[in-house]
Amino acid sequence: MQDKSVSLVLGAGGARGLAHIGVIRQLEQAGARIEAIAGSSMGALVGGIFAAGKLDAYEEWVCSLTRSDVLSLIDWTFSGGGLIKGRKIVTKLSDLVGQINIDELDIDFTAVAVDINQGREVWLDRGPLFDAVRASIAIPGLFTPHHYRDRTLVDGGILNPIPVAPTLRHMTDLTVVVDVNGPPDLDMDQDDHEQASDSGSLVDRLKEVVDRFSGDREPEASKPGLFDIMLRALDTMQAALTRQHLAIFQPDLVIRVPKNIGMVHEFHRAREFIDLGATLAKRAIEIQQFNNGEQHAGK
């Protein structure tokens, strides 16, 4: 990795995407130069903030969040195609980073969103940074779509959870993909963690709002409610799309974060996710270096 130029692809996955921060730290520690970033959803958010040079401030802030802090950032709505407006979140991020255009960034940056009317992905690589980020994080059903340049845009992970293609425009030594919908770690019992930690959390409020429309106010304990089905369906869809894109593009290095380390809403576990991302990145880099060493030895 020393002195290698890198195109970095940051995948969609909600709070699990905080692992991207740990990965970025490890790549820099290994001596890599990140020259291009493409991201979907949470990957676009972290990638954009890094490209703006404000990752330290964001990491400090997000690691200080409690469950009640996360709830305070939610601006509920019952119109406009979603449950959350997202204005409070974007305003807070703008306060941390400042108003900046993508064109002004030192690192080439692309956020991927989906034009819901035309049914195709859109690459946002110019204009206001947080218009691009807001569009890319608009999970259908949860966040209201973002109306931008006469388009109705939603979460980029719907069609492209690991957007490798935008980085192909740049000549770099390596393409590194961070997949936060990786195969589950069978040693983890996420269900136990959820039952212990979710009381009074964002997911409780979302479940309360969403499940009331399902006609099943009190679903059986053994059966998931409407909100649980929505989250699991999103994870399943993104995992399948990720496998397809990895098979097509075959990047130089893939860092996989198990999808069962946490749920998309668990931002109060930021430090845990960031540290895990760093650990997994360090391991993946060491394995790649070992494999490269064996290849050279065999020649």
Contacts in CASP RR format, 6 or more apart in sequence:
PFRMAT RR
TARGET T0000
AUTHOR 0000-0000-0000
METHOD contacts of the structure
MODEL  1
MQDKSVSLVLGAGGARGLAHIGVIRQLEQAGARIEAIAGSSMGALVGGIF
AAGKLDAYEEWVCSLTRSDVLSLIDWTFSGGGLIKGRKIVTKLSDLVGQI
NIDELDIDFTAVAVDINQGREVWLDRGPLFDAVRASIAIPGLFTPHHYRD
RTLVDGGILNPIPVAPTLRHMTDLTVVVDVNGPPDLDMDQDDHEQASDSG
SLVDRLKEVVDRFSGDREPEASKPGLFDIMLRALDTMQAALTRQHLAIFQ
PDLVIRVPKNIGMVHEFHRAREFIDLGATLAKRAIEIQQFNNGEQHAGK
1 27 0 8 1.000
1 30 0 8 1.000
1 31 0 8 1.000
1 32 0 8 1.000
1 174 0 8 1.000
1 285 0 8 1.000
1 289 0 8 1.000
2 30 0 8 1.000
2 31 0 8 1.000
2 32 0 8 1.000
3 31 0 8 1.000
3 33 0 8 1.000
4 31 0 8 1.000
4 32 0 8 1.000
4 33 0 8 1.000
4 172 0 8 1.000
4 173 0 8 1.000
4 174 0 8 1.000
5 32 0 8 1.000
5 33 0 8 1.000
5 35 0 8 1.000
5 172 0 8 1.000
5 173 0 8 1.000
5 174 0 8 1.000
6 27 0 8 1.000
6 32 0 8 1.000
6 33 0 8 1.000
6 34 0 8 1.000
6 35 0 8 1.000
6 36 0 8 1.000
6 172 0 8 1.000
6 173 0 8 1.000
6 174 0 8 1.000
6 175 0 8 1.000
6 176 0 8 1.000
7 35 0 8 1.000
7 36 0 8 1.000
7 37 0 8 1.000
7 38 0 8 1.000
7 167 0 8 1.000
7 168 0 8 1.000
7 170 0 8 1.000
7 172 0 8 1.000
7 174 0 8 1.000
7 175 0 8 1.000
7 176 0 8 1.000
8 24 0 8 1.000
8 27 0 8 1.000
8 34 0 8 1.000
8 36 0 8 1.000
8 37 0 8 1.000
8 38 0 8 1.000
8 47 0 8 1.000
8 167 0 8 1.000
8 176 0 8 1.000
8 178 0 8 1.000
9 37 0 8 1.000
9 38 0 8 1.000
9 39 0 8 1.000
9 162 0 8 1.000
9 163 0 8 1.000
9 164 0 8 1.000
9 167 0 8 1.000
9 175 0 8 1.000
9 176 0 8 1.000
9 177 0 8 1.000
9 178 0 8 1.000
9 251 0 8 1.000
10 17 0 8 1.000
10 20 0 8 1.000
10 37 0 8 1.000
10 38 0 8 1.000
10 39 0 8 1.000
10 40 0 8 1.000
10 42 0 8 1.000
10 43 0 8 1.000
10 44 0 8 1.000
10 46 0 8 1.000
10 47 0 8 1.000
10 178 0 8 1.000
11 17 0 8 1.000
11 20 0 8 1.000
11 39 0 8 1.000
11 40 0 8 1.000
11 41 0 8 1.000
11 42 0 8 1.000
11 43 0 8 1.000
11 157 0 8 1.000
11 161 0 8 1.000
11 162 0 8 1.000
11 163 0 8 1.000
11 177 0 8 1.000
11 178 0 8 1.000
11 179 0 8 1.000
11 180 0 8 1.000
11 181 0 8 1.000
11 242 0 8 1.000
12 39 0 8 1.000
12 40 0 8 1.000
12 41 0 8 1.000
12 42 0 8 1.000
12 43 0 8 1.000
12 155 0 8 1.000
12 156 0 8 1.000
12 157 0 8 1.000
12 161 0 8 1.000
12 162 0 8 1.000
12 180 0 8 1.000
12 181 0 8 1.000
12 238 0 8 1.000
13 41 0 8 1.000
13 42 0 8 1.000
13 43 0 8 1.000
13 161 0 8 1.000
13 180 0 8 1.000
13 181 0 8 1.000
13 235 0 8 1.000
13 238 0 8 1.000
13 264 0 8 1.000
14 41 0 8 1.000
14 42 0 8 1.000
14 180 0 8 1.000
14 264 0 8 1.000
14 265 0 8 1.000
15 42 0 8 1.000
15 262 0 8 1.000
15 263 0 8 1.000
15 264 0 8 1.000
15 265 0 8 1.000
15 266 0 8 1.000
15 267 0 8 1.000
15 269 0 8 1.000
15 270 0 8 1.000
15 273 0 8 1.000
16 42 0 8 1.000
16 180 0 8 1.000
16 181 0 8 1.000
16 257 0 8 1.000
16 259 0 8 1.000
16 261 0 8 1.000
16 262 0 8 1.000
16 264 0 8 1.000
16 273 0 8 1.000
17 42 0 8 1.000
17 43 0 8 1.000
17 46 0 8 1.000
17 178 0 8 1.000
17 180 0 8 1.000
17 257 0 8 1.000
17 273 0 8 1.000
18 42 0 8 1.000
18 46 0 8 1.000
18 62 0 8 1.000
18 267 0 8 1.000
18 270 0 8 1.000
18 273 0 8 1.000
18 274 0 8 1.000
19 178 0 8 1.000
19 180 0 8 1.000
19 257 0 8 1.000
19 261 0 8 1.000
19 273 0 8 1.000
19 274 0 8 1.000
19 276 0 8 1.000
19 277 0 8 1.000
19 280 0 8 1.000
20 42 0 8 1.000
20 43 0 8 1.000
20 46 0 8 1.000
20 47 0 8 1.000
20 178 0 8 1.000
20 180 0 8 1.000
20 277 0 8 1.000
21 46 0 8 1.000
21 55 0 8 1.000
21 58 0 8 1.000
21 59 0 8 1.000
21 274 0 8 1.000
21 277 0 8 1.000
22 274 0 8 1.000
22 275 0 8 1.000
22 277 0 8 1.000
22 278 0 8 1.000
22 281 0 8 1.000
23 176 0 8 1.000
23 178 0 8 1.000
23 255 0 8 1.000
23 277 0 8 1.000
23 278 0 8 1.000
23 280 0 8 1.000
23 281 0 8 1.000
24 34 0 8 1.000
24 46 0 8 1.000
24 47 0 8 1.000
24 50 0 8 1.000
24 55 0 8 1.000
25 278 0 8 1.000
25 281 0 8 1.000
26 277 0 8 1.000
26 278 0 8 1.000
26 281 0 8 1.000
26 282 0 8 1.000
26 285 0 8 1.000
27 34 0 8 1.000
27 176 0 8 1.000
27 281 0 8 1.000
27 285 0 8 1.000
28 34 0 8 1.000
30 285 0 8 1.000
32 174 0 8 1.000
32 176 0 8 1.000
34 50 0 8 1.000
34 107 0 8 1.000
35 107 0 8 1.000
35 108 0 8 1.000
35 170 0 8 1.000
35 172 0 8 1.000
36 107 0 8 1.000
36 108 0 8 1.000
36 109 0 8 1.000
36 167 0 8 1.000
36 169 0 8 1.000
36 170 0 8 1.000
36 172 0 8 1.000
37 47 0 8 1.000
37 48 0 8 1.000
37 50 0 8 1.000
37 51 0 8 1.000
37 107 0 8 1.000
37 108 0 8 1.000
37 109 0 8 1.000
37 110 0 8 1.000
37 167 0 8 1.000
38 109 0 8 1.000
38 110 0 8 1.000
38 111 0 8 1.000
38 112 0 8 1.000
38 123 0 8 1.000
38 163 0 8 1.000
38 164 0 8 1.000
38 165 0 8 1.000
38 166 0 8 1.000
38 167 0 8 1.000
39 47 0 8 1.000
39 110 0 8 1.000
39 111 0 8 1.000
39 112 0 8 1.000
39 136 0 8 1.000
39 163 0 8 1.000
40 111 0 8 1.000
40 112 0 8 1.000
40 136 0 8 1.000
40 155 0 8 1.000
40 156 0 8 1.000
40 157 0 8 1.000
40 160 0 8 1.000
40 161 0 8 1.000
40 162 0 8 1.000
40 163 0 8 1.000
41 136 0 8 1.000
41 137 0 8 1.000
41 139 0 8 1.000
41 155 0 8 1.000
41 156 0 8 1.000
41 157 0 8 1.000
41 161 0 8 1.000
42 137 0 8 1.000
42 180 0 8 1.000
43 136 0 8 1.000
43 178 0 8 1.000
44 111 0 8 1.000
44 112 0 8 1.000
44 132 0 8 1.000
44 133 0 8 1.000
44 136 0 8 1.000
44 137 0 8 1.000
44 156 0 8 1.000
45 93 0 8 1.000
45 133 0 8 1.000
45 136 0 8 1.000
45 137 0 8 1.000
46 55 0 8 1.000
46 58 0 8 1.000
47 109 0 8 1.000
48 105 0 8 1.000
48 109 0 8 1.000
48 111 0 8 1.000
48 129 0 8 1.000
48 133 0 8 1.000
49 55 0 8 1.000
49 58 0 8 1.000
49 93 0 8 1.000
49 96 0 8 1.000
49 97 0 8 1.000
50 107 0 8 1.000
51 105 0 8 1.000
51 106 0 8 1.000
51 107 0 8 1.000
51 109 0 8 1.000
52 97 0 8 1.000
52 98 0 8 1.000
52 100 0 8 1.000
52 105 0 8 1.000
52 129 0 8 1.000
54 96 0 8 1.000
54 97 0 8 1.000
54 98 0 8 1.000
57 96 0 8 1.000
57 97 0 8 1.000
58 93 0 8 1.000
58 96 0 8 1.000
58 97 0 8 1.000
59 270 0 8 1.000
59 274 0 8 1.000
61 92 0 8 1.000
61 96 0 8 1.000
62 267 0 8 1.000
62 270 0 8 1.000
63 270 0 8 1.000
63 271 0 8 1.000
63 274 0 8 1.000
65 267 0 8 1.000
65 268 0 8 1.000
65 270 0 8 1.000
66 268 0 8 1.000
67 200 0 8 1.000
67 201 0 8 1.000
67 202 0 8 1.000
67 268 0 8 1.000
69 268 0 8 1.000
70 201 0 8 1.000
70 202 0 8 1.000
70 265 0 8 1.000
70 267 0 8 1.000
70 268 0 8 1.000
71 201 0 8 1.000
71 202 0 8 1.000
71 205 0 8 1.000
72 88 0 8 1.000
73 88 0 8 1.000
73 89 0 8 1.000
73 92 0 8 1.000
74 84 0 8 1.000
74 86 0 8 1.000
74 88 0 8 1.000
74 202 0 8 1.000
74 205 0 8 1.000
75 84 0 8 1.000
75 85 0 8 1.000
75 86 0 8 1.000
75 87 0 8 1.000
75 88 0 8 1.000
76 83 0 8 1.000
76 84 0 8 1.000
76 85 0 8 1.000
76 209 0 8 1.000
77 83 0 8 1.000
77 84 0 8 1.000
77 85 0 8 1.000
77 144 0 8 1.000
80 144 0 8 1.000
80 145 0 8 1.000
81 141 0 8 1.000
81 144 0 8 1.000
81 145 0 8 1.000
82 140 0 8 1.000
82 141 0 8 1.000
82 142 0 8 1.000
82 143 0 8 1.000
82 144 0 8 1.000
82 145 0 8 1.000
83 141 0 8 1.000
83 142 0 8 1.000
83 143 0 8 1.000
83 206 0 8 1.000
83 209 0 8 1.000
83 210 0 8 1.000
84 142 0 8 1.000
84 143 0 8 1.000
84 144 0 8 1.000
85 143 0 8 1.000
85 144 0 8 1.000
86 134 0 8 1.000
86 143 0 8 1.000
86 144 0 8 1.000
90 130 0 8 1.000
90 133 0 8 1.000
90 134 0 8 1.000
93 130 0 8 1.000
93 133 0 8 1.000
94 130 0 8 1.000
97 129 0 8 1.000
97 130 0 8 1.000
99 128 0 8 1.000
99 130 0 8 1.000
100 128 0 8 1.000
100 129 0 8 1.000
101 126 0 8 1.000
101 127 0 8 1.000
101 128 0 8 1.000
101 129 0 8 1.000
102 109 0 8 1.000
102 111 0 8 1.000
102 124 0 8 1.000
102 125 0 8 1.000
102 126 0 8 1.000
102 127 0 8 1.000
102 128 0 8 1.000
102 129 0 8 1.000
102 132 0 8 1.000
103 126 0 8 1.000
103 127 0 8 1.000
105 129 0 8 1.000
108 125 0 8 1.000
108 170 0 8 1.000
109 125 0 8 1.000
109 129 0 8 1.000
110 123 0 8 1.000
110 124 0 8 1.000
110 125 0 8 1.000
110 163 0 8 1.000
110 166 0 8 1.000
110 167 0 8 1.000
111 123 0 8 1.000
111 124 0 8 1.000
111 125 0 8 1.000
111 132 0 8 1.000
111 133 0 8 1.000
111 135 0 8 1.000
111 136 0 8 1.000
112 121 0 8 1.000
112 122 0 8 1.000
112 123 0 8 1.000
112 124 0 8 1.000
112 136 0 8 1.000
112 156 0 8 1.000
112 157 0 8 1.000
112 160 0 8 1.000
112 163 0 8 1.000
112 166 0 8 1.000
113 121 0 8 1.000
113 122 0 8 1.000
113 124 0 8 1.000
113 132 0 8 1.000
113 135 0 8 1.000
113 136 0 8 1.000
113 138 0 8 1.000
113 146 0 8 1.000
113 153 0 8 1.000
113 154 0 8 1.000
113 155 0 8 1.000
113 156 0 8 1.000
114 120 0 8 1.000
114 121 0 8 1.000
114 122 0 8 1.000
114 153 0 8 1.000
114 154 0 8 1.000
114 155 0 8 1.000
114 156 0 8 1.000
114 157 0 8 1.000
114 158 0 8 1.000
114 159 0 8 1.000
115 121 0 8 1.000
115 122 0 8 1.000
115 151 0 8 1.000
115 152 0 8 1.000
115 153 0 8 1.000
116 140 0 8 1.000
116 145 0 8 1.000
116 152 0 8 1.000
116 153 0 8 1.000
116 154 0 8 1.000
117 151 0 8 1.000
117 152 0 8 1.000
118 151 0 8 1.000
119 159 0 8 1.000
120 159 0 8 1.000
121 156 0 8 1.000
121 159 0 8 1.000
121 160 0 8 1.000
121 163 0 8 1.000
122 135 0 8 1.000
122 151 0 8 1.000
122 153 0 8 1.000
123 163 0 8 1.000
123 166 0 8 1.000
124 131 0 8 1.000
124 132 0 8 1.000
124 135 0 8 1.000
124 136 0 8 1.000
125 132 0 8 1.000
125 166 0 8 1.000
131 146 0 8 1.000
131 148 0 8 1.000
134 146 0 8 1.000
135 146 0 8 1.000
135 148 0 8 1.000
135 153 0 8 1.000
135 154 0 8 1.000
136 153 0 8 1.000
136 155 0 8 1.000
136 156 0 8 1.000
137 143 0 8 1.000
137 155 0 8 1.000
138 144 0 8 1.000
138 145 0 8 1.000
138 146 0 8 1.000
138 153 0 8 1.000
138 154 0 8 1.000
138 155 0 8 1.000
139 154 0 8 1.000
139 155 0 8 1.000
139 234 0 8 1.000
139 264 0 8 1.000
140 154 0 8 1.000
140 155 0 8 1.000
140 158 0 8 1.000
141 230 0 8 1.000
142 206 0 8 1.000
142 230 0 8 1.000
143 154 0 8 1.000
143 155 0 8 1.000
145 152 0 8 1.000
145 153 0 8 1.000
145 154 0 8 1.000
146 152 0 8 1.000
146 153 0 8 1.000
146 154 0 8 1.000
147 153 0 8 1.000
156 163 0 8 1.000
157 238 0 8 1.000
157 241 0 8 1.000
158 237 0 8 1.000
159 241 0 8 1.000
160 241 0 8 1.000
160 245 0 8 1.000
161 179 0 8 1.000
161 181 0 8 1.000
161 238 0 8 1.000
161 241 0 8 1.000
161 242 0 8 1.000
161 245 0 8 1.000
162 177 0 8 1.000
162 178 0 8 1.000
162 179 0 8 1.000
162 241 0 8 1.000
162 242 0 8 1.000
162 245 0 8 1.000
162 246 0 8 1.000
164 175 0 8 1.000
164 177 0 8 1.000
164 245 0 8 1.000
164 249 0 8 1.000
164 251 0 8 1.000
165 249 0 8 1.000
167 175 0 8 1.000
174 252 0 8 1.000
174 253 0 8 1.000
175 249 0 8 1.000
175 251 0 8 1.000
175 252 0 8 1.000
175 253 0 8 1.000
176 251 0 8 1.000
176 252 0 8 1.000
176 253 0 8 1.000
176 254 0 8 1.000
176 255 0 8 1.000
177 246 0 8 1.000
177 251 0 8 1.000
177 253 0 8 1.000
177 254 0 8 1.000
177 255 0 8 1.000
178 254 0 8 1.000
178 255 0 8 1.000
178 257 0 8 1.000
178 281 0 8 1.000
179 242 0 8 1.000
179 246 0 8 1.000
179 254 0 8 1.000
179 255 0 8 1.000
179 256 0 8 1.000
179 257 0 8 1.000
180 257 0 8 1.000
180 259 0 8 1.000
181 235 0 8 1.000
181 238 0 8 1.000
181 239 0 8 1.000
181 242 0 8 1.000
181 257 0 8 1.000
181 259 0 8 1.000
182 239 0 8 1.000
182 242 0 8 1.000
182 256 0 8 1.000
182 257 0 8 1.000
182 258 0 8 1.000
182 259 0 8 1.000
183 256 0 8 1.000
183 258 0 8 1.000
183 259 0 8 1.000
184 258 0 8 1.000
184 259 0 8 1.000
184 260 0 8 1.000
185 258 0 8 1.000
185 260 0 8 1.000
185 261 0 8 1.000
188 258 0 8 1.000
188 260 0 8 1.000
188 261 0 8 1.000
190 260 0 8 1.000
190 261 0 8 1.000
190 262 0 8 1.000
190 263 0 8 1.000
193 262 0 8 1.000
194 262 0 8 1.000
194 263 0 8 1.000
197 266 0 8 1.000
197 269 0 8 1.000
198 204 0 8 1.000
201 265 0 8 1.000
201 266 0 8 1.000
201 268 0 8 1.000
202 265 0 8 1.000
202 267 0 8 1.000
203 227 0 8 1.000
203 263 0 8 1.000
203 265 0 8 1.000
206 227 0 8 1.000
206 265 0 8 1.000
207 225 0 8 1.000
207 227 0 8 1.000
207 228 0 8 1.000
210 226 0 8 1.000
210 227 0 8 1.000
210 230 0 8 1.000
211 217 0 8 1.000
211 219 0 8 1.000
211 225 0 8 1.000
211 226 0 8 1.000
211 227 0 8 1.000
213 226 0 8 1.000
214 225 0 8 1.000
214 226 0 8 1.000
216 225 0 8 1.000
216 226 0 8 1.000
219 225 0 8 1.000
224 232 0 8 1.000
231 263 0 8 1.000
231 264 0 8 1.000
234 264 0 8 1.000
235 259 0 8 1.000
235 264 0 8 1.000
239 259 0 8 1.000
246 254 0 8 1.000
252 288 0 8 1.000
253 284 0 8 1.000
253 285 0 8 1.000
253 288 0 8 1.000
254 284 0 8 1.000
255 277 0 8 1.000
255 280 0 8 1.000
255 281 0 8 1.000
255 284 0 8 1.000
256 280 0 8 1.000
256 284 0 8 1.000
257 276 0 8 1.000
257 277 0 8 1.000
257 280 0 8 1.000
261 273 0 8 1.000
261 276 0 8 1.000
262 269 0 8 1.000
262 273 0 8 1.000
266 273 0 8 1.000
END
